Amino acid sequence: MEAEAPRMPSFMPSLTGAETAAPAPEADVVASSNRGLAGTAIGDAMMLWQLSRIRRRRGGQPDAVDPMEESLRQSARVDTLNFIEVAMRHLRAVTVGQLREKPAVLAVRVGTYGFEVLLNRPTQGPPDGWQTASGGYVLELPQGVTAEDLDTTAQGPTLCPALVPVGDTIEGPLLLNIEEIGCLIVSGPGSPSVNLLNAVVGTLGSSPLAGDIRIITVGLDTPAGLPGWDRVHSTSFDSPQLEELLSTAHTGSGAFLDVLVVGPGNDLLIQRAGQVATTPGSRLALVGATSSVAARWPWRIHVDETTTAVVHPIACTMAAAQAAAPAMSQLLSEAADPSLLAPPRF
């Protein structure tokens, strides 16, 4: 008989669990993080995908491999990103594709406990090829399953286009589904918080999972050659387009998702946008930084000066993702042909 579902969605009891284990020492968490050029090794893999995408548009390859690109290939977890992409397409195929209820995915973790998908509500039964844990709040792939095993079924779009890596736990990288969460608040010192926001922008803009997503930034310095330029648009606090975005978030067709990323010093905008983003039916998701702990928001990341962060409400401790190195943006900028840049859509 399956155990009673926990009161709060939670991953497998581990070093990241607040109720079943002592918190991991900060030094151990930071040391466990494979710091990549794009903040995490999964982020590096997304940057490589973006670089390949740019070059396909240009129709060519460089004469020589750039040292930065070679370093990127060494740090990136390309196989893990490919597995995540295939697994999330497979999960959609065996749920939505079979007219079953769409799983309300909050987060994905890959590592010590295999491939884990955290749900907002417990599933009544596992879809084909999956198994349940934590009272139905977690879907897992059986040990030993490969991307090749899933690929024949994994046709069509991904289940979670807004799945973005936010950091590394000791058990493995943690990715949050911004679309399901709706509103993710980042608190803590200015520099680590802003770097985490820029990491979200860069990796979500570069992600092979992200389909019809538009990213709008307010109060963030957009670096030159920002990855995913065709998805990222900067605007100001008093922009008429921003007002229209907030006013029409519930009138879209449901196919397009806007992700609003707001830097520190815009608490009034965060308050309003958070209410819009968390209203049922909204096609707006918010990621924003505040100077307070922001306990009123259910989903939040508090990061300190060492970039050690705690993710609430799932009580995961991690090394927070940080923005891509400037040289990374330079590499992507040099690879791009300015004539191919799409006109701003915002």
C-alpha positions in Angstrom: 0.0 0.0 0.0 1.4 3.4 -1.0 2.3 5.8 1.8 0.1 8.8 2.5 1.0 11.7 0.3 3.1 14.4 2.0 1.5 17.7 2.8 4.0 19.5 0.6 5.5 18.4 -2.7 9.0 17.0 -2.0 11.8 15.1 -3.8 13.2 11.9 -2.5 14.5 12.4 1.0 18.1 13.5 0.7 20.6 16.1 1.8 18.3 18.7 0.2 15.3 17.7 2.3 14.6 19.9 5.3 12.5 17.4 7.2 14.5 14.2 6.8 18.1 15.2 6.9 20.4 17.9 8.3 21.1 20.8 6.0 24.2 20.3 3.8 27.2 22.4 4.9 27.4 25.5 2.8 31.0 24.7 1.8 30.0 21.3 0.6 27.2 22.6 -1.5 29.3 25.2 -3.2 32.2 22.8 -3.8 29.8 20.3 -5.3 28.8 22.7 -8.0 30.5 22.3 -11.4 30.7 25.9 -12.1 30.2 26.3 -15.9 30.8 29.3 -18.1 27.0 29.8 -18.2 26.4 29.3 -14.5 25.8 25.6 -14.5 26.9 22.7 -16.7 23.3 22.4 -18.0 23.5 26.1 -18.9 26.7 25.5 -20.8 25.0 22.8 -22.8 22.2 25.2 -23.6 24.8 27.8 -24.8 26.3 25.2 -27.1 22.9 24.5 -28.5 22.4 28.2 -29.1 25.8 28.5 -30.8 25.0 25.6 -33.1 21.6 27.2 -33.8 23.3 30.5 -34.8 25.8 28.8 -37.1 23.0 26.8 -38.8 21.3 30.1 -39.6 24.6 31.4 -41.0 25.1 28.2 -43.0 28.7 27.5 -41.9 31.2 26.6 -39.3 34.3 28.5 -38.1 37.7 27.7 -39.6 39.1 27.0 -36.2 37.6 26.1 -32.8 37.6 29.1 -30.4 39.3 28.4 -27.1 36.2 29.5 -25.3 34.1 27.1 -27.2 36.5 24.3 -26.5 36.3 25.1 -22.8 32.5 25.2 -23.1 32.5 21.7 -24.6 34.5 20.4 -21.7 32.3 21.8 -19.0 28.9 21.3 -20.6 26.6 18.3 -19.8 25.3 17.9 -23.3 24.2 14.3 -22.7 22.2 15.3 -19.6 20.5 18.2 -21.5 19.6 15.8 -24.3 18.2 13.3 -21.8 16.1 16.0 -20.2 14.7 17.1 -23.5 13.8 13.6 -24.6 12.3 12.7 -21.2 10.1 15.7 -21.1 8.9 15.1 -24.7 8.2 11.5 -23.7 6.3 12.5 -20.6 4.0 14.7 -22.8 3.5 11.9 -25.3 2.4 9.4 -22.6 0.1 11.9 -20.9 -1.3 14.8 -23.0 -0.7 12.7 -26.1 -2.9 9.9 -24.7 -5.6 12.3 -23.6 -4.5 12.1 -19.9 -4.3 15.0 -17.6 -1.3 17.2 -18.1 1.2 16.7 -15.2 1.7 19.9 -13.2 5.5 19.8 -13.2 7.2 22.1 -10.7 10.8 21.0 -11.0 13.2 18.4 -12.4 16.3 17.0 -10.8 18.8 14.7 -12.5 21.6 12.9 -10.6 21.9 10.8 -7.5 18.3 9.5 -7.6 18.0 9.3 -11.4 15.5 11.4 -13.3 13.0 13.0 -10.9 10.0 15.1 -11.8 8.3 17.0 -8.9 4.5 17.6 -9.4 2.3 20.2 -7.9 -0.3 17.6 -7.0 0.0 13.8 -6.7 -0.7 11.7 -9.7 -3.3 8.9 -9.4 -1.1 6.5 -11.4 2.2 6.6 -13.3 2.0 7.1 -17.0 3.5 4.4 -19.3 7.3 4.0 -18.7 7.3 6.0 -15.4 7.0 5.2 -11.7 5.9 7.2 -8.7 7.6 8.2 -5.4 6.9 10.5 -2.4 3.2 9.7 -2.3 2.6 10.4 -6.0 4.2 13.8 -5.9 7.3 12.6 -7.8 7.5 10.8 -11.1 10.7 8.9 -11.8 12.2 7.0 -14.8 13.4 3.5 -13.9 17.1 3.2 -13.4 19.0 2.3 -16.6 16.5 3.9 -19.0 18.3 5.8 -21.8 17.4 8.6 -24.2 17.4 6.0 -27.0 14.8 4.0 -25.1 12.5 7.0 -24.9 13.1 8.5 -28.3 10.7 6.3 -30.3 7.8 7.5 -28.2 9.1 11.0 -27.5 7.5 12.7 -30.6 6.1 16.2 -30.6 6.7 19.2 -28.4 8.2 19.2 -24.9 5.9 19.2 -21.9 7.7 22.1 -20.2 9.1 24.8 -22.5 9.9 27.1 -19.6 12.1 24.6 -17.7 15.3 26.5 -16.6 18.3 25.5 -14.6 18.6 27.6 -11.4 21.5 25.8 -9.7 23.2 22.6 -8.5 22.2 20.6 -5.5 24.5 17.9 -4.2 22.2 15.3 -5.8 22.4 17.0 -9.2 21.2 20.0 -11.2 17.8 21.5 -10.3 15.6 22.9 -13.0 12.4 24.9 -12.2 9.3 25.1 -14.4 8.6 28.8 -14.5 5.3 28.3 -16.3 3.8 26.1 -13.6 5.3 28.1 -10.7 4.0 31.3 -12.2 5.9 33.6 -9.9 9.5 33.0 -8.7 11.0 35.7 -6.4 14.7 36.0 -5.7 15.9 37.7 -2.6 19.4 38.4 -1.1 22.4 40.7 -1.9 22.2 42.6 -5.2 25.0 41.1 -7.2 24.2 37.3 -6.6 20.5 38.0 -7.2 21.1 39.9 -10.4 23.5 37.3 -11.6 20.9 34.6 -11.0 18.3 36.6 -12.9 20.7 37.0 -15.8 21.4 33.3 -15.7 17.6 32.6 -16.0 17.4 35.0 -19.0 20.4 33.6 -20.8 19.6 29.9 -20.3 15.9 30.2 -21.0 16.7 32.3 -24.1 19.1 29.6 -25.2 17.2 26.5 -24.2 16.3 23.9 -26.8 13.1 23.2 -24.8 11.8 26.7 -25.0 9.4 27.0 -27.9 6.9 29.9 -28.1 8.4 31.9 -25.3 9.1 35.6 -25.2 11.3 37.0 -22.4 10.8 40.6 -21.3 13.4 42.2 -18.9 12.9 45.3 -16.8 15.8 46.8 -14.7 18.5 44.5 -16.0 21.5 45.4 -18.0 21.3 43.4 -21.1 24.9 42.2 -22.0 26.1 42.6 -25.5 25.5 39.4 -27.5 22.9 38.1 -25.1 22.1 34.5 -25.9 18.7 33.9 -27.3 18.4 37.5 -28.7 15.3 36.6 -30.7 13.4 35.7 -27.4 14.7 38.5 -25.2 13.4 42.1 -25.2 14.3 44.9 -22.7 11.9 47.5 -21.7 11.3 50.1 -18.9 9.1 50.3 -15.8 6.9 53.0 -17.4 6.7 51.4 -20.9 3.3 51.4 -22.6 4.1 48.0 -24.0 4.7 46.7 -20.5 1.3 48.0 -19.4 -0.3 46.3 -22.3 1.5 43.1 -21.5 0.1 43.1 -17.9 -3.4 44.1 -19.0 -3.8 41.4 -21.7 -2.1 38.4 -19.9 -5.4 36.6 -19.8 -6.6 37.3 -23.3 -4.1 35.3 -25.3 -4.8 32.0 -27.1 -2.8 30.0 -24.6 0.0 29.0 -27.0 2.4 31.8 -26.2 4.1 32.3 -22.8 5.6 35.6 -21.7 8.3 35.5 -19.0 8.8 38.8 -17.3 12.2 39.1 -15.5 12.4 42.1 -13.2 15.6 43.4 -11.6 15.9 44.9 -8.0 14.3 48.2 -7.2 11.0 47.5 -8.9 9.0 46.1 -6.0 5.7 47.8 -7.1 6.0 46.2 -10.5 6.7 42.8 -8.9 3.7 43.1 -6.7 1.4 43.8 -9.6 2.9 41.4 -12.0 3.0 38.7 -9.4 -0.8 39.0 -8.9 -1.3 38.8 -12.7 1.1 35.8 -13.1 -0.5 33.8 -10.3 -4.1 34.3 -11.5 -5.5 31.1 -13.2 -5.4 31.3 -17.0 -2.6 33.9 -17.1 0.0 33.5 -19.9 2.5 35.6 -18.0 5.2 34.2 -15.7 7.3 36.4 -13.4 10.9 36.1 -12.1 11.8 39.1 -10.0 14.3 40.2 -7.4 13.5 42.0 -4.2 15.5 43.2 -1.2 13.2 41.4 1.2 12.9 37.7 2.0 9.5 38.0 0.2 7.9 35.2 2.3 4.4 36.1 1.0 5.4 34.5 -2.4 5.2 30.7 -2.3 8.1 30.1 -4.6 11.3 32.0 -3.8 15.0 31.6 -3.8 17.1 33.3 -1.2 20.8 33.6 -2.2 23.7 34.8 -0.1 27.1 36.4 -0.9 28.6 33.0 -1.5 25.9 32.2 -4.0 24.6 29.4 -1.8 20.8 29.5 -2.1 17.7 27.9 -0.6 14.7 27.2 -2.7 11.3 27.4 -1.0 9.0 25.7 -0.5 10.8 22.5 -1.4 13.8 23.3 1.0 16.5 22.6 -1.6 19.9 24.0 -0.9 22.0 24.6 -3.9 24.8 26.7 -5.5 22.8 29.2 -7.5 23.4 29.7 -11.2 25.3 32.8 -12.1 25.3 34.8 -15.3 27.3 33.7 -18.3 30.9 34.9 -18.4 31.3 38.1 -20.6 33.5 36.1 -23.0 30.6 33.7 -23.6 28.4 36.5 -24.8 31.2 37.8 -27.0 31.6 34.4 -28.6 27.9 34.1 -29.4 27.9 37.7 -30.6 30.8 37.1 -33.0 29.1 33.9 -34.3 25.9 35.8 -35.2 25.3 37.5 -38.5 23.7 40.9 -37.7 21.6 40.7 -40.9 19.9 37.7 -39.4 18.7 39.4 -36.2 15.0 39.5 -36.0 13.3 42.9 -35.4 12.1 43.4 -31.8 8.7 42.0 -31.1 8.1 44.0 -28.0 
